[in-house]
Amino acid sequence: MPCTGLCVTPVSGEDRRRVYAGSMEHFLRGCRAALQKKDGDDFHVVLGNEACDLDSMVSAIALAYFLSKTSSSKNLVHIPVLNIPREDFPLRTECGFFLRENGISEELLTFRDEVDLTELYDAGQLSLSLVDHNVLPRSDSFMEDVVTQVIDHHILERRPSASCPVTLELVGSCTTLVAEKIVQEAPQILDFQLASLLRGTIVLDCVNMAPAAGKVTPKDTEYVAILESKFPDLPPRGSVFDSLQNSKFDVSGLSTDQMLRKDLKALTSRDVSLAVSAIYMHIWTNRKEFLQRDGLERDLQAFCQKYDYNVLVAMAITFTAHNEPIRQIAVYSQQGELRDLVSRALEEARSPPLDLSPSDGDPCHHVTAYRQGNTAASRKKVLPILKELLRSSDSSCCPMQASQEAEDSNGQSGFHERSAGNHFEAAEFPPDDGDYQDEMKGRGYRARFRKQFEDGFEDEKSFPPTPMNSLVEGCPLDRGLPKLTVEAILERISRITVGDSEGNLNTGSQSRVLKK
């Protein structure tokens, strides 16, 4: 019989996974069954933020599991709800990969479109815990009075209340705070599977625990070390981080529709609705790549009709064996005049020049494809070119307005920008824990992810964005390795002090439960 709690049985890692997989699977299956029956039970939903990245997913699953194991109520069902529609889950490629690696299949999960929270709220059967955010979005704000717990690692935006304790600390990963709660209050529920979920998520969020990345805090390091000490056959940090980071950019299992939505920006004016999708594969080569996909013409037409776009710009980036970027652009539209208009704007761009050369032959109908000579021109730099085109081609349009989709509903005609798809926080550092002794491999790793990061992830996070860790401004890697100078350290302390003042928080070594 396997022992419980923090003991380690003398079995291999693969055997350990088989031993422990049943408990979490049983819990998640029970959640789905309870939602189907609704036999007079009350439901306590653990809800992450709408970006639903790995930190949000694992925090929700782990906290709901903890609550179910420690609750004394017989008629209260604790359910982790992933705050996206099920159809969007494949876009979170690293999430699907990591959950599968830890024995959790997609069929066990409950998504936002599979539970009617409004119905449960109106019936008086709903209570909520929030993880990885501390206020509900406007569309869900009617449920604020049933929020009974918050665990988060961002600046406090909600008002303290005696009925809703808030555990908040500016650590690198919200999962760290969930791990702390489990270790301190119910260590007996920890098994290999749960430890692997918690530790792997923290490692990803904290850029493999590299201090130079600016995200890891002493508490993150402490709880990763605790999990590793109790389960020493967890896989090496470096291999976990590497596989998770690689899986973010893996589009091999995605349909054309999913590939186009994974990292998408949309620009709209009075007459034009333009989608700009980042594609992480060759648009065309001598092999079967994007424009050679079976049924692509049908898929492109269906995509534009489904989401009401009349022109699509696909920007592809891949890398050579020496980590040099290769960029390609394809413009698709059923309207030849509109396709020519967009293509000409890109060809004639001067700020910056894209140095486009047409592809050989016609790989697909209604598509104009190019090689992009200026590989430094990422989507971030191409978007202003397209914005200017829409502005100038729609002279009757009111002044340009750029907004996130969540705020893009003022009823005015004009120019708008929307984001869609997945949420990314790209990382570029090689692990520093000894797993990457090969210096050349480390250099290649760093160069590769810097190129991916510079392609536009730094400021084009998908809608809706996860609030950034308040210990940093923007992504921690957007300017390379930070310099550890006295001035930098003082500046960091100043930021934390400002955060304390604004949030009325104590950001010391222990997380604080805020009560009125």
TORMIMAR-199116 format. One record per residue (C-alpha): residue number from 1; residue in three letters; x, y, z. Coordinates in nm, 2 decimals, padded with zeros to 4 digits. Layout:
- NUM, ala, X, Y, Z .
...
This chain:
- 1, met, 00.00, 00.00, 00.00 .
- 2, pro, 00.14, 00.34, -00.09 .
- 3, cys, 00.19, 00.57, 00.21 .
- 4, thr, 00.01, 00.91, 00.21 .
- 5, gly, 00.12, 01.26, 00.30 .
- 6, leu, 00.48, 01.36, 00.25 .
- 7, cys, 00.65, 01.02, 00.27 .
- 8, val, 00.82, 00.89, -00.04 .
- 9, thr, 00.78, 00.52, -00.13 .
- 10, pro, 01.07, 00.34, -00.29 .
- 11, val, 00.92, 00.31, -00.64 .
- 12, ser, 01.01, 00.47, -00.97 .
- 13, gly, 00.87, 00.79, -01.10 .
- 14, glu, 00.65, 00.61, -01.36 .
- 15, asp, 00.52, 00.37, -01.09 .
- 16, arg, 00.45, 00.66, -00.86 .
- 17, arg, 00.24, 00.83, -01.13 .
- 18, arg, 00.03, 00.52, -01.17 .
- 19, val, -00.01, 00.48, -00.80 .
- 20, tyr, -00.13, 00.84, -00.74 .
- 21, ala, -00.32, 00.91, -01.06 .
- 22, gly, -00.65, 00.77, -00.93 .
- 23, ser, -00.73, 01.02, -00.65 .
- 24, met, -00.73, 01.33, -00.87 .
- 25, glu, -00.91, 01.15, -01.15 .
- 26, his, -01.18, 01.04, -00.91 .
- 27, phe, -01.22, 01.39, -00.78 .
- 28, leu, -01.25, 01.55, -01.13 .
- 29, arg, -01.49, 01.28, -01.25 .
- 30, gly, -01.70, 01.34, -00.94 .
- 31, cys, -01.71, 01.71, -01.02 .
- 32, arg, -01.86, 01.65, -01.36 .
- 33, ala, -02.10, 01.40, -01.23 .
- 34, ala, -02.23, 01.64, -00.96 .
- 35, leu, -02.29, 01.91, -01.21 .
- 36, gln, -02.50, 01.66, -01.42 .
- 37, lys, -02.71, 01.55, -01.12 .
- 38, lys, -02.75, 01.87, -00.92 .
- 39, asp, -02.92, 01.67, -00.64 .
- 40, gly, -02.99, 01.97, -00.42 .
- 41, asp, -02.61, 02.02, -00.36 .
- 42, asp, -02.45, 02.36, -00.32 .
- 43, phe, -02.15, 02.43, -00.54 .
- 44, his, -01.83, 02.60, -00.45 .
- 45, val, -01.66, 02.70, -00.77 .
- 46, val, -01.29, 02.77, -00.78 .
- 47, leu, -01.24, 03.01, -01.07 .
- 48, gly, -00.92, 03.14, -01.23 .
- 49, asn, -00.89, 03.44, -01.46 .
- 50, glu, -01.01, 03.46, -01.81 .
- 51, ala, -00.67, 03.42, -01.97 .
- 52, cys, -00.67, 03.07, -01.82 .
- 53, asp, -00.29, 03.01, -01.85 .
- 54, leu, -00.12, 02.72, -01.67 .
- 55, asp, -00.09, 02.91, -01.34 .
- 56, ser, -00.46, 02.99, -01.34 .
- 57, met, -00.56, 02.63, -01.44 .
- 58, val, -00.34, 02.45, -01.19 .
- 59, ser, -00.42, 02.69, -00.91 .
- 60, ala, -00.79, 02.63, -00.96 .
- 61, ile, -00.76, 02.25, -00.98 .
- 62, ala, -00.53, 02.22, -00.68 .
- 63, leu, -00.73, 02.45, -00.46 .
- 64, ala, -01.06, 02.28, -00.54 .
- 65, tyr, -00.90, 01.95, -00.47 .
- 66, phe, -00.76, 02.08, -00.13 .
- 67, leu, -01.11, 02.22, -00.04 .
- 68, ser, -01.28, 01.89, -00.13 .
- 69, lys, -01.04, 01.69, 00.09 .
- 70, thr, -01.07, 01.93, 00.39 .
- 71, ser, -01.43, 02.03, 00.39 .
- 72, ser, -01.66, 01.89, 00.65 .
- 73, ser, -01.98, 01.98, 00.45 .
- 74, lys, -02.16, 01.68, 00.31 .
- 75, asn, -02.37, 01.88, 00.06 .
- 76, leu, -02.11, 02.12, -00.08 .
- 77, val, -01.94, 02.02, -00.40 .
- 78, his, -01.60, 02.19, -00.48 .
- 79, ile, -01.54, 02.23, -00.85 .
- 80, pro, -01.25, 02.38, -01.04 .
- 81, val, -01.39, 02.57, -01.35 .
- 82, leu, -01.15, 02.67, -01.62 .
- 83, asn, -01.26, 03.01, -01.73 .
- 84, ile, -01.26, 02.96, -02.11 .
- 85, pro, -01.49, 02.77, -02.34 .
- 86, arg, -01.39, 02.41, -02.40 .
- 87, glu, -01.32, 02.48, -02.77 .
- 88, asp, -01.05, 02.72, -02.67 .
- 89, phe, -00.86, 02.47, -02.46 .
- 90, pro, -00.64, 02.33, -02.75 .
- 91, leu, -00.51, 02.68, -02.79 .
- 92, arg, -00.34, 02.66, -02.45 .
- 93, thr, -00.09, 02.41, -02.59 .
- 94, glu, 00.13, 02.41, -02.28 .
- 95, cys, -00.17, 02.35, -02.05 .
- 96, gly, -00.29, 02.05, -02.25 .
- 97, phe, 00.06, 01.91, -02.27 .
- 98, phe, 00.13, 01.95, -01.90 .
- 99, leu, -00.20, 01.81, -01.77 .
- 100, arg, -00.17, 01.51, -02.00 .
- 101, glu, 00.19, 01.45, -01.87 .
- 102, asn, 00.05, 01.44, -01.52 .
- 103, gly, -00.24, 01.20, -01.60 .
- 104, ile, -00.52, 01.45, -01.64 .
- 105, ser, -00.71, 01.42, -01.97 .
- 106, glu, -00.92, 01.70, -02.12 .
- 107, glu, -01.24, 01.50, -02.07 .
- 108, leu, -01.20, 01.53, -01.69 .
- 109, leu, -01.20, 01.91, -01.69 .
- 110, thr, -01.49, 02.14, -01.65 .
- 111, phe, -01.50, 02.46, -01.86 .
- 112, arg, -01.69, 02.78, -01.82 .
- 113, asp, -01.94, 02.71, -02.10 .
- 114, glu, -02.03, 02.38, -01.93 .
- 115, val, -02.16, 02.52, -01.60 .
- 116, asp, -02.43, 02.79, -01.57 .
- 117, leu, -02.30, 03.01, -01.29 .
- 118, thr, -02.59, 03.25, -01.33 .
- 119, glu, -02.84, 02.97, -01.27 .
- 120, leu, -02.66, 02.85, -00.97 .
- 121, tyr, -02.63, 03.20, -00.83 .
- 122, asp, -03.00, 03.27, -00.88 .
- 123, ala, -03.08, 02.94, -00.71 .
- 124, gly, -02.87, 03.04, -00.41 .
- 125, gln, -02.65, 02.73, -00.47 .
- 126, leu, -02.32, 02.91, -00.56 .
- 127, ser, -02.01, 03.03, -00.37 .
- 128, leu, -01.68, 03.12, -00.53 .
- 129, ser, -01.31, 03.12, -00.47 .
- 130, leu, -01.10, 03.33, -00.70 .
- 131, val, -00.74, 03.23, -00.78 .
- 132, asp, -00.49, 03.43, -00.99 .
- 133, his, -00.71, 03.73, -00.99 .
- 134, asn, -00.89, 03.92, -00.71 .
- 135, val, -01.18, 04.09, -00.88 .
- 136, leu, -01.44, 03.95, -01.12 .
- 137, pro, -01.47, 04.11, -01.46 .
- 138, arg, -01.76, 04.34, -01.53 .
- 139, ser, -01.96, 04.06, -01.69 .
- 140, asp, -01.94, 03.85, -01.38 .
- 141, ser, -01.95, 04.13, -01.12 .
- 142, phe, -02.31, 04.03, -01.01 .
- 143, met, -02.15, 03.74, -00.83 .
- 144, glu, -01.92, 03.94, -00.61 .
- 145, asp, -02.14, 03.89, -00.30 .
- 146, val, -02.08, 03.51, -00.32 .
- 147, val, -01.70, 03.54, -00.34 .
- 148, thr, -01.58, 03.38, -00.01 .
- 149, gln, -01.20, 03.35, -00.07 .
- 150, val, -00.93, 03.50, -00.28 .
- 151, ile, -00.57, 03.37, -00.34 .
- 152, asp, -00.38, 03.59, -00.58 .
- 153, his, -00.03, 03.74, -00.65 .
- 154, his, -00.13, 04.07, -00.81 .
- 155, ile, -00.19, 04.42, -00.67 .
- 156, leu, -00.51, 04.42, -00.47 .
- 157, glu, -00.81, 04.57, -00.65 .
- 158, arg, -01.10, 04.45, -00.43 .
- 159, arg, -01.22, 04.61, -00.11 .
- 160, pro, -01.14, 04.40, 00.21 .
- 161, ser, -01.44, 04.23, 00.36 .
- 162, ala, -01.49, 04.02, 00.67 .
- 163, ser, -01.68, 03.77, 00.46 .
- 164, cys, -01.40, 03.72, 00.21 .
- 165, pro, -01.05, 03.66, 00.34 .
- 166, val, -00.78, 03.75, 00.08 .
- 167, thr, -00.45, 03.57, 00.07 .
- 168, leu, -00.23, 03.79, -00.14 .
- 169, glu, 00.15, 03.81, -00.19 .
- 170, leu, 00.35, 03.94, -00.48 .
- 171, val, 00.52, 03.61, -00.55 .
- 172, gly, 00.62, 03.48, -00.90 .
- 173, ser, 00.33, 03.23, -00.93 .
- 174, cys, -00.01, 03.21, -00.77 .
- 175, thr, 00.05, 02.83, -00.75 .
- 176, thr, 00.31, 02.90, -00.49 .
- 177, leu, 00.04, 03.04, -00.26 .
- 178, val, -00.18, 02.73, -00.32 .
- 179, ala, 00.11, 02.50, -00.26 .
- 180, glu, 00.18, 02.69, 00.07 .
- 181, lys, -00.18, 02.64, 00.18 .
- 182, ile, -00.17, 02.27, 00.10 .
- 183, val, 00.17, 02.21, 00.27 .
- 184, gln, 00.07, 02.40, 00.58 .
- 185, glu, -00.29, 02.29, 00.63 .
- 186, ala, -00.32, 01.95, 00.46 .
- 187, pro, 00.01, 01.79, 00.38 .
- 188, gln, -00.14, 01.45, 00.38 .
- 189, ile, -00.31, 01.51, 00.05 .
- 190, leu, 00.02, 01.57, -00.13 .
- 191, asp, 00.12, 01.29, -00.37 .
- 192, phe, 00.35, 01.27, -00.67 .
- 193, gln, 00.09, 01.39, -00.92 .
- 194, leu, -00.02, 01.70, -00.72 .
- 195, ala, 00.34, 01.78, -00.63 .
- 196, ser, 00.44, 01.76, -01.00 .
- 197, leu, 00.15, 01.99, -01.10 .
- 198, leu, 00.24, 02.25, -00.84 .
- 199, arg, 00.61, 02.25, -00.89 .
- 200, gly, 00.61, 02.24, -01.27 .
- 201, thr, 00.38, 02.54, -01.28 .
- 202, ile, 00.59, 02.74, -01.04 .
- 203, val, 00.90, 02.66, -01.24 .
- 204, leu, 00.74, 02.78, -01.56 .
- 205, asp, 00.61, 03.10, -01.41 .
- 206, cys, 00.94, 03.18, -01.24 .
- 207, val, 01.15, 03.12, -01.55 .
- 208, asn, 01.31, 02.80, -01.41 .
- 209, met, 01.38, 02.99, -01.08 .
- 210, ala, 01.64, 03.21, -01.25 .
- 211, pro, 01.70, 03.51, -01.02 .
- 212, ala, 01.81, 03.73, -01.32 .
- 213, ala, 01.47, 03.69, -01.48 .
- 214, gly, 01.32, 03.91, -01.20 .
- 215, lys, 01.01, 03.69, -01.13 .
- 216, val, 01.12, 03.44, -00.86 .
- 217, thr, 01.08, 03.53, -00.49 .
- 218, pro, 01.21, 03.35, -00.18 .
- 219, lys, 00.87, 03.20, -00.13 .
- 220, asp, 00.86, 03.05, -00.48 .
- 221, thr, 01.21, 02.90, -00.42 .
- 222, glu, 01.11, 02.77, -00.08 .
- 223, tyr, 00.80, 02.58, -00.19 .
- 224, val, 00.97, 02.43, -00.50 .
- 225, ala, 01.25, 02.31, -00.27 .
- 226, ile, 00.99, 02.16, -00.03 .
- 227, leu, 00.81, 01.97, -00.31 .
- 228, glu, 01.14, 01.85, -00.45 .
- 229, ser, 01.26, 01.73, -00.11 .
- 230, lys, 00.95, 01.53, -00.05 .
- 231, phe, 00.94, 01.39, -00.40 .
- 232, pro, 01.30, 01.36, -00.51 .
- 233, asp, 01.22, 01.17, -00.83 .
- 234, leu, 01.03, 01.46, -00.98 .
- 235, pro, 01.19, 01.52, -01.32 .
- 236, pro, 01.47, 01.78, -01.34 .
- 237, arg, 01.36, 02.15, -01.34 .
- 238, gly, 01.54, 02.22, -01.66 .
- 239, ser, 01.37, 01.94, -01.86 .
- 240, val, 01.02, 02.05, -01.72 .
- 241, phe, 01.08, 02.41, -01.81 .
- 242, asp, 01.22, 02.33, -02.15 .
- 243, ser, 00.93, 02.10, -02.25 .
- 244, leu, 00.67, 02.35, -02.12 .
- 245, gln, 00.83, 02.64, -02.30 .
- 246, asn, 00.85, 02.44, -02.62 .
- 247, ser, 00.49, 02.33, -02.60 .
- 248, lys, 00.38, 02.69, -02.60 .
- 249, phe, 00.49, 02.72, -02.96 .
- 250, asp, 00.38, 02.38, -03.08 .
- 251, val, 00.10, 02.41, -03.34 .
- 252, ser, 00.14, 02.06, -03.49 .
- 253, gly, -00.19, 01.94, -03.34 .
- 254, leu, -00.40, 02.24, -03.43 .
- 255, ser, -00.65, 02.28, -03.70 .
- 256, thr, -00.63, 02.58, -03.93 .
- 257, asp, -00.89, 02.76, -03.74 .
- 258, gln, -00.71, 02.70, -03.41 .
- 259, met, -00.38, 02.79, -03.55 .
- 260, leu, -00.51, 03.13, -03.67 .
- 261, arg, -00.68, 03.20, -03.34 .
- 262, lys, -00.39, 03.10, -03.12 .
- 263, asp, -00.22, 03.44, -03.14 .
- 264, leu, -00.44, 03.68, -03.32 .
- 265, lys, -00.50, 04.06, -03.34 .
- 266, ala, -00.79, 04.21, -03.52 .
- 267, leu, -00.82, 04.56, -03.67 .
- 268, thr, -01.16, 04.69, -03.78 .
- 269, ser, -01.28, 05.01, -03.95 .
- 270, arg, -01.61, 05.09, -04.12 .
- 271, asp, -01.55, 04.87, -04.42 .
- 272, val, -01.26, 04.64, -04.33 .
- 273, ser, -01.23, 04.37, -04.06 .
- 274, leu, -00.87, 04.25, -04.08 .
- 275, ala, -00.72, 03.96, -03.88 .
- 276, val, -00.34, 03.94, -03.82 .
- 277, ser, -00.24, 03.60, -03.71 .
- 278, ala, 00.11, 03.49, -03.59 .
- 279, ile, 00.19, 03.14, -03.74 .
- 280, tyr, 00.46, 02.93, -03.59 .
- 281, met, 00.54, 02.72, -03.90 .
- 282, his, 00.66, 02.79, -04.25 .
- 283, ile, 00.39, 02.94, -04.47 .
- 284, trp, 00.53, 02.75, -04.76 .
- 285, thr, 00.85, 02.55, -04.84 .
- 286, asn, 00.93, 02.25, -05.06 .
- 287, arg, 00.76, 02.05, -04.79 .
- 288, lys, 00.39, 02.04, -04.69 .
- 289, glu, 00.35, 02.34, -04.47 .
- 290, phe, 00.08, 02.60, -04.40 .
- 291, leu, -00.03, 02.69, -04.76 .
- 292, gln, 00.00, 02.33, -04.86 .
- 293, arg, -00.24, 02.20, -04.59 .
- 294, asp, -00.53, 01.99, -04.73 .
- 295, gly, -00.85, 02.20, -04.77 .
- 296, leu, -00.67, 02.52, -04.68 .
- 297, glu, -00.88, 02.74, -04.92 .
- 298, arg, -01.20, 02.60, -04.76 .
- 299, asp, -01.06, 02.65, -04.41 .
- 300, leu, -00.95, 03.01, -04.47 .
- 301, gln, -01.29, 03.10, -04.62 .
- 302, ala, -01.47, 02.94, -04.33 .
- 303, phe, -01.25, 03.12, -04.07 .
- 304, cys, -01.32, 03.46, -04.22 .
- 305, gln, -01.69, 03.39, -04.25 .
- 306, lys, -01.72, 03.26, -03.90 .
- 307, tyr, -01.55, 03.55, -03.73 .
- 308, asp, -01.66, 03.82, -03.98 .
- 309, tyr, -01.32, 03.91, -04.13 .
- 310, asn, -01.28, 04.01, -04.49 .
- 311, val, -00.90, 04.00, -04.50 .
- 312, leu, -00.64, 03.79, -04.32 .
- 313, val, -00.27, 03.86, -04.28 .
- 314, ala, -00.07, 03.55, -04.17 .
- 315, met, 00.28, 03.64, -04.03 .
- 316, ala, 00.50, 03.33, -04.00 .
- 317, ile, 00.82, 03.30, -03.81 .
- 318, thr, 01.04, 02.99, -03.79 .
- 319, phe, 01.41, 02.95, -03.71 .
- 320, thr, 01.71, 02.80, -03.88 .
- 321, ala, 01.94, 02.55, -03.72 .
- 322, his, 02.15, 02.85, -03.61 .
- 323, asn, 01.85, 03.02, -03.45 .
- 324, glu, 01.82, 03.28, -03.72 .
- 325, pro, 01.46, 03.39, -03.78 .
- 326, ile, 01.28, 03.32, -04.11 .
- 327, arg, 00.98, 03.54, -04.17 .
- 328, gln, 00.70, 03.51, -04.43 .
- 329, ile, 00.38, 03.69, -04.49 .
- 330, ala, 00.06, 03.58, -04.66 .
- 331, val, -00.24, 03.80, -04.74 .
- 332, tyr, -00.58, 03.62, -04.80 .
- 333, ser, -00.91, 03.77, -04.91 .
- 334, gln, -01.19, 03.66, -05.14 .
- 335, gln, -01.20, 04.02, -05.25 .
- 336, gly, -00.92, 04.07, -05.50 .
- 337, glu, -00.92, 04.45, -05.47 .
- 338, leu, -00.90, 04.44, -05.09 .
- 339, arg, -00.62, 04.18, -05.10 .
- 340, asp, -00.43, 04.39, -05.35 .
- 341, leu, -00.48, 04.70, -05.13 .
- 342, val, -00.33, 04.53, -04.82 .
- 343, ser, -00.05, 04.36, -05.02 .
- 344, arg, 00.05, 04.69, -05.17 .
- 345, ala, 00.06, 04.87, -04.84 .
- 346, leu, 00.30, 04.60, -04.70 .
- 347, glu, 00.51, 04.61, -05.02 .
- 348, glu, 00.54, 04.99, -05.01 .
- 349, ala, 00.59, 05.02, -04.63 .
- 350, arg, 00.89, 05.24, -04.54 .
- 351, ser, 00.85, 05.26, -04.16 .
- 352, pro, 00.99, 05.00, -04.14 .
- 353, pro, 01.05, 04.86, -04.49 .
- 354, leu, 00.96, 04.49, -04.49 .
- 355, asp, 01.18, 04.40, -04.79 .
- 356, leu, 00.92, 04.16, -04.94 .
- 357, ser, 00.98, 03.93, -05.23 .
- 358, pro, 00.69, 03.73, -05.38 .
- 359, ser, 00.68, 03.36, -05.34 .
- 360, asp, 00.74, 03.12, -05.63 .
- 361, gly, 00.42, 03.02, -05.80 .
- 362, asp, 00.07, 03.04, -05.65 .
- 363, pro, 00.05, 02.81, -05.35 .
- 364, cys, -00.31, 02.89, -05.28 .
- 365, his, -00.60, 03.07, -05.45 .
- 366, his, -00.69, 03.42, -05.32 .
- 367, val, -00.35, 03.44, -05.14 .
- 368, thr, -00.05, 03.66, -05.20 .
- 369, ala, 00.26, 03.53, -05.02 .
- 370, tyr, 00.60, 03.68, -04.96 .
- 371, arg, 00.94, 03.62, -04.81 .
- 372, gln, 01.01, 03.89, -04.56 .
- 373, gly, 01.37, 04.01, -04.59 .
- 374, asn, 01.36, 04.24, -04.29 .
- 375, thr, 01.34, 03.98, -04.02 .
- 376, ala, 01.36, 04.24, -03.75 .
- 377, ala, 01.01, 04.36, -03.84 .
- 378, ser, 00.78, 04.17, -03.60 .
- 379, arg, 00.40, 04.19, -03.59 .
- 380, lys, 00.44, 04.47, -03.34 .
- 381, lys, 00.60, 04.67, -03.62 .
- 382, val, 00.37, 04.56, -03.90 .
- 383, leu, 00.05, 04.65, -03.71 .
- 384, pro, 00.10, 05.03, -03.74 .
- 385, ile, 00.14, 04.99, -04.11 .
- 386, leu, -00.20, 04.82, -04.13 .
- 387, lys, -00.36, 05.06, -03.89 .
- 388, glu, -00.25, 05.35, -04.11 .
- 389, leu, -00.39, 05.18, -04.42 .
- 390, leu, -00.73, 05.13, -04.25 .
- 391, arg, -00.73, 05.49, -04.13 .
- 392, ser, -00.64, 05.64, -04.46 .
- 393, ser, -00.88, 05.41, -04.66 .
- 394, asp, -01.18, 05.50, -04.45 .
- 395, ser, -01.18, 05.88, -04.46 .
- 396, ser, -01.53, 05.91, -04.31 .
- 397, cys, -01.42, 05.72, -04.00 .
- 398, cys, -01.40, 05.90, -03.67 .
- 399, pro, -01.04, 05.93, -03.52 .
- 400, met, -00.87, 05.60, -03.46 .
- 401, gln, -00.94, 05.43, -03.13 .
- 402, ala, -00.75, 05.13, -03.01 .
- 403, ser, -00.89, 04.92, -02.73 .
- 404, gln, -00.90, 04.57, -02.59 .
- 405, glu, -01.20, 04.36, -02.69 .
- 406, ala, -01.34, 04.38, -02.34 .
- 407, glu, -01.37, 04.76, -02.37 .
- 408, asp, -01.46, 04.77, -02.74 .
- 409, ser, -01.83, 04.82, -02.71 .
- 410, asn, -01.90, 05.20, -02.71 .
- 411, gly, -02.13, 05.18, -03.01 .
- 412, gln, -01.94, 05.43, -03.22 .
- 413, ser, -01.82, 05.37, -03.58 .
- 414, gly, -01.45, 05.40, -03.61 .
- 415, phe, -01.12, 05.21, -03.59 .
- 416, his, -01.07, 04.94, -03.33 .
- 417, glu, -00.81, 04.69, -03.23 .
- 418, arg, -00.89, 04.36, -03.07 .
- 419, ser, -00.68, 04.07, -02.93 .
- 420, ala, -00.78, 03.71, -02.93 .
- 421, gly, -00.63, 03.37, -02.88 .
- 422, asn, -00.38, 03.24, -02.62 .
- 423, his, -00.19, 03.41, -02.34 .
- 424, phe, 00.18, 03.39, -02.34 .
- 425, glu, 00.46, 03.50, -02.12 .
- 426, ala, 00.76, 03.41, -02.33 .
- 427, ala, 01.08, 03.32, -02.16 .
- 428, glu, 01.43, 03.32, -02.29 .
- 429, phe, 01.68, 03.21, -02.02 .
- 430, pro, 01.84, 02.87, -02.01 .
- 431, pro, 01.80, 02.69, -01.68 .
- 432, asp, 02.08, 02.76, -01.43 .
- 433, asp, 02.04, 02.46, -01.20 .
- 434, gly, 02.30, 02.24, -01.37 .
- 435, asp, 02.07, 02.06, -01.61 .
- 436, tyr, 02.22, 02.25, -01.90 .
- 437, gln, 02.59, 02.20, -01.87 .
- 438, asp, 02.64, 02.23, -02.25 .
- 439, glu, 02.72, 02.59, -02.29 .
- 440, met, 02.64, 02.59, -02.66 .
- 441, lys, 02.30, 02.44, -02.60 .
- 442, gly, 02.23, 02.71, -02.34 .
- 443, arg, 02.33, 02.98, -02.59 .
- 444, gly, 02.11, 02.83, -02.85 .
- 445, tyr, 01.82, 02.80, -02.61 .
- 446, arg, 01.85, 03.16, -02.50 .
- 447, ala, 01.88, 03.29, -02.86 .
- 448, arg, 01.58, 03.09, -02.98 .
- 449, phe, 01.34, 03.21, -02.71 .
- 450, arg, 01.46, 03.57, -02.74 .
- 451, lys, 01.37, 03.56, -03.11 .
- 452, gln, 01.03, 03.41, -03.03 .
- 453, phe, 00.97, 03.66, -02.76 .
- 454, glu, 01.07, 03.96, -02.98 .
- 455, asp, 00.82, 03.84, -03.24 .
- 456, gly, 00.55, 04.02, -03.05 .
- 457, phe, 00.46, 03.83, -02.73 .
- 458, glu, 00.60, 04.11, -02.52 .
- 459, asp, 00.31, 04.34, -02.59 .
- 460, glu, 00.05, 04.14, -02.78 .
- 461, lys, -00.09, 03.92, -02.51 .
- 462, ser, -00.41, 03.76, -02.61 .
- 463, phe, -00.75, 03.88, -02.48 .
- 464, pro, -00.80, 03.90, -02.19 .
- 465, pro, -00.46, 03.95, -02.04 .
- 466, thr, -00.35, 03.81, -01.71 .
- 467, pro, -00.24, 04.09, -01.47 .
- 468, met, 00.13, 04.10, -01.47 .
- 469, asn, 00.32, 04.01, -01.15 .
- 470, ser, 00.36, 04.34, -00.97 .
- 471, leu, 00.72, 04.29, -00.90 .
- 472, val, 00.80, 04.37, -01.26 .
- 473, glu, 00.68, 04.62, -01.52 .
- 474, gly, 00.59, 04.43, -01.83 .
- 475, cys, 00.74, 04.10, -01.92 .
- 476, pro, 01.06, 04.03, -01.71 .
- 477, leu, 01.25, 03.93, -02.02 .
- 478, asp, 01.18, 04.21, -02.27 .
- 479, arg, 01.51, 04.39, -02.21 .
- 480, gly, 01.73, 04.08, -02.16 .
- 481, leu, 01.91, 04.00, -01.84 .
- 482, pro, 01.86, 04.28, -01.58 .
- 483, lys, 02.17, 04.43, -01.43 .
- 484, leu, 02.20, 04.36, -01.06 .
- 485, thr, 02.32, 04.71, -00.95 .
- 486, val, 02.26, 04.89, -00.62 .
- 487, glu, 02.04, 05.13, -00.81 .
- 488, ala, 01.83, 04.84, -00.95 .
- 489, ile, 01.79, 04.69, -00.61 .
- 490, leu, 01.68, 05.02, -00.46 .
- 491, glu, 01.44, 05.07, -00.75 .
- 492, arg, 01.29, 04.72, -00.69 .
- 493, ile, 01.24, 04.80, -00.32 .
- 494, ser, 01.08, 05.13, -00.41 .
- 495, arg, 00.83, 04.95, -00.64 .
- 496, ile, 00.74, 04.70, -00.37 .
- 497, thr, 00.69, 04.99, -00.12 .
- 498, val, 00.46, 05.16, -00.37 .
- 499, gly, 00.26, 04.84, -00.41 .
- 500, asp, 00.23, 04.81, -00.03 .
- 501, ser, 00.09, 05.16, -00.01 .
- 502, glu, -00.16, 05.12, -00.29 .
- 503, gly, -00.28, 04.78, -00.18 .
- 504, asn, -00.26, 04.83, 00.19 .
- 505, leu, -00.06, 04.51, 00.20 .
- 506, asn, 00.24, 04.37, 00.39 .
- 507, thr, 00.45, 04.19, 00.13 .
- 508, gly, 00.69, 04.03, 00.37 .
- 509, ser, 00.80, 03.67, 00.38 .
- 510, gln, 00.45, 03.55, 00.50 .
- 511, ser, 00.13, 03.60, 00.29 .
- 512, arg, -00.13, 03.80, 00.48 .
- 513, val, -00.50, 03.72, 00.52 .
- 514, leu, -00.68, 04.05, 00.48 .
- 515, lys, -00.99, 04.11, 00.69 .
- 516, lys, -01.19, 04.41, 00.76 .
